[in-house]
Amino acid sequence: MVSNRYTKKIYVHILDACSNGAGKTQIVYECNLNFRAFESHMDNLIRAGLIRVETVDCRSHYFTTDKGREVLSRLNALIEMLSL
């Protein structure tokens, strides 16, 4: 799937949305994604160890890991440097 938005910016939005835990629908709305894009990006972030999934009240919630927080900080710095 090709996105018009810069992938790193999408990752920043997802990592930020998950920093205090969030459900799929909340992330989709906050990050302005469709569910297909959500699944694709989330799979990549989980595989990289940047997001962890926990079951809360029988629903999946996504949380930014410590590694994810470090990457978020670095991506924010990169975006700021590039003025994107």
Protein Blocks (a to p, Z undefined) as FASTA:
>chain_A
ZZfbdfklmmmmmmmmmmnopafklmmmmnopafklmmmmmmmmmmnopaccddeehiac
ddddfklmmmmmmmmmmmmmnoZZ
